[in-house]
Amino acid sequence: MTVFPHVPVHAVDRPRLRRRLDAALGAPLSTIVAPVGSGKTVLLSQWVESRPDVRFVWLELEAADDDPQHFVARLLEGFRSDPRSRHDLGTPHALSDKALGRPVLEALLAVFREHPGTTVIIDDAHAVSNSALLADIWWLADHLPEENHIVLSSRVDLGFPWSRHRLRHSLLELRQSDLALDDDSAATLLRRIIGSPVSAATLSAVMERTEGWAAGVQLTALGLRDQDDPEGFAQHLRGTDLLIADYLSEQALAQQSPERRDLLLRLSSLDRMSAELIESVLHLDDAAQLLEELQHDSMFLVSLDERREWFRFHHLFRDLLHYRLRARGDGEETRLLISAAEWHLREGDLPSAMAYLLRAREWDRVLDLLLASGRDVFERSRTLSVSRWLDAVPAEVRAERPDAEILRGIVLGMSGDAVRAEDVLRAQSARDDLTAAQSAVVHAYIAARVQFRSEPEIALRAAKTSIAFLRHDPTLRPPDILGLMHPSFLHTLARTSGGRAHFLSGDFVRARRWFDDALAGPGAEYSPYRVHLLGSIALLDAWCGRVSHASSLAQEALELAADAQLLAHPAPADAYLAAALAAVERGEPGSAALNLHEGVVRAESNRRSQLLWIAHLVRTLMDADEPPTALPQGMGRPPAIVDAALRAEDARTLRAQRSSAPLDVPTGRWSPLLVESIAAALTERRPTMARRRLAWTAPDPDAAPRERVERLTLEAWLAASEGGPSAARDLLSEALAVAESNGLVAVFPRMGPEVVRLIAELPGAPSRFRTTVLQRARESHQRRVTSPLLAEQLTDRELEILAHLPSRMTNTELAAQCFVSVNTIKTHTAHIYRKLDVANRNGAVARAQELGIL
């Protein structure tokens, strides 16, 4: 539910400022930047209450919003207050870069479009220190749909480039001088708090000393309530705003009874207060009555929700109370913090409980709770919060508990911080007191580096070490960390990582053995691991040319991910990329775009650089007009198989231009570089060189389909160049048969026009598959459907969605068909409608048919 702070009892209305906020609703953005106590939140609360015709979403930021998942969840919760709204972005939120990422931002824009006229108030924006998240918030403001509005309220200028909004939208900027109370407002506030009017001289003294600072005026009023000489009291105020606040807060406290003063000090230990929490922590009988009294007495209490169940003190007032509570030095604060943590634990609120325990320096309790965390930390991508809590525990405390450091290494790795994760885990592996069970865990998770960093041989050694520990002692019982340390789980993790290491190194036979062994183990029944594993096998199959089988496995993995509610998890990244690569190999690069996009989003979410290199290669193979997938900085070297394939693609481009460059071709193994070097020799009409290079590796009847098709095709080309048309036809027919049974199409157009000509000249009526090959060859140089009448062309992903629009599938059905979220479909369709200049699906279909796109 959206949280709307209530207007304080004694607040003064600010109609002039409210009118300025009203006038700015036609622009995308308004800003309020002023120091603490200036009345920013009060003004916005008054504005909200004055505009029942406007739908508001209020988000008061807090330190926990540095975690982008936490921020997005709270923002969407505000939109969900509409019972018709159901929002699941369906894309993993950033974990290590602390940014939302473009796909999530675009999905958020789709949410805004579904709620035209909604104004989002982001209060206390200074509470977030995550610069990447702040940049994302600015991006949202900069791309907001026309009928939406954002208000940013902060104590400090966030350093955003406001210039464009100033020039194009007459940006509303309310600063400290705008919020300062004038004489009439200050007099009204003083009268309401004191209970009687003040003299002109007293008002003048108050305004001279506070300069209209709202908190200063309010604090002065509290100090004046029991003064015999209010004018003299006001005239003797000295110092900066903060010193005035401190002094007057002391005066306000001095007016309280000793019991009330003690109660206020103890309440300051709580970040947020509810009657139930106060009654539990302070052992009171009627905390609701207490809260009403504090509000009535203007004791700087701020309501945080519509039901007035949750409150907090004004930050300045709480700081003073908190300082005095600590100064007592009787251990009361620690007892209160522990009690508050226990209450939140009973309520199932782990983040709030952790915040209290960390403030109480209850390090062992924190570690105990985190070590007892369940699999949902992994399944729901909550590793960033766990990592942050562990980092808050002193290193010397963690060092005494190796399980805690192992957990830290694991969650760092899951969050994409692979370098630090490996450093932490290797430090633990070097400990003299590490048990065999702990060693099995450490090496299994070092092996998991394989998708994050280069040098797969390091991951393979770690996988073998972990498996050796598990085999040496079948009764071995690893520590129960995240519920993932059962020996069967470790075996599956290590085997899957080893299979990936072999795959990325180019040893596909061993990769298959490792994957099959992992799949046969009981640990593979765990849904996230099975999704990972099936996706990895599908990627291997697509790479080796078993395209039909790869598509089936990718489909199975994505169906399982959907059933287990894991589509938003990083786990399906392999399956999405396998589906994309399979589509490219079928000669359907346009159909690959959506799967490629979804795979990249999930691989980027925790920076799996090796998968991102594969995505980069898939984009290169698509021959699309869109630029290749952006490569993140610091991604390291590409895997051996990707490096060879990319160099072969560069050579193929030169060959198509009748140019060439020397190739460093490894001998002894069939590879894209060897294929390209043979094709280059044949293109240059050097059959002897081509034959010699073909002989570098012996034919293998058990070779992968791609290798068999490539070899047979090159042998056919060689036979034709040497004047053996009959042999060429037989070899080419055999190549087409192998390719058809595996769904391989693109391999032939990649060979070049000479091979395509040979296929076209084969005798007899062309089969359906042969016709498909020739058709894909004609399309290979124009992958994108374009129209000169469109100012902005549709992307591959949009064309893929457009092709489904003539069907009667709903957005929900289409999302299920494509294994993406409904909001992803809505985002793409919104882009399609805008580019085609239409209002709905029927209009898009008609316009696309008119332009020849459909």
Disulfide bonds with the S-S distance in Angstrom:
none
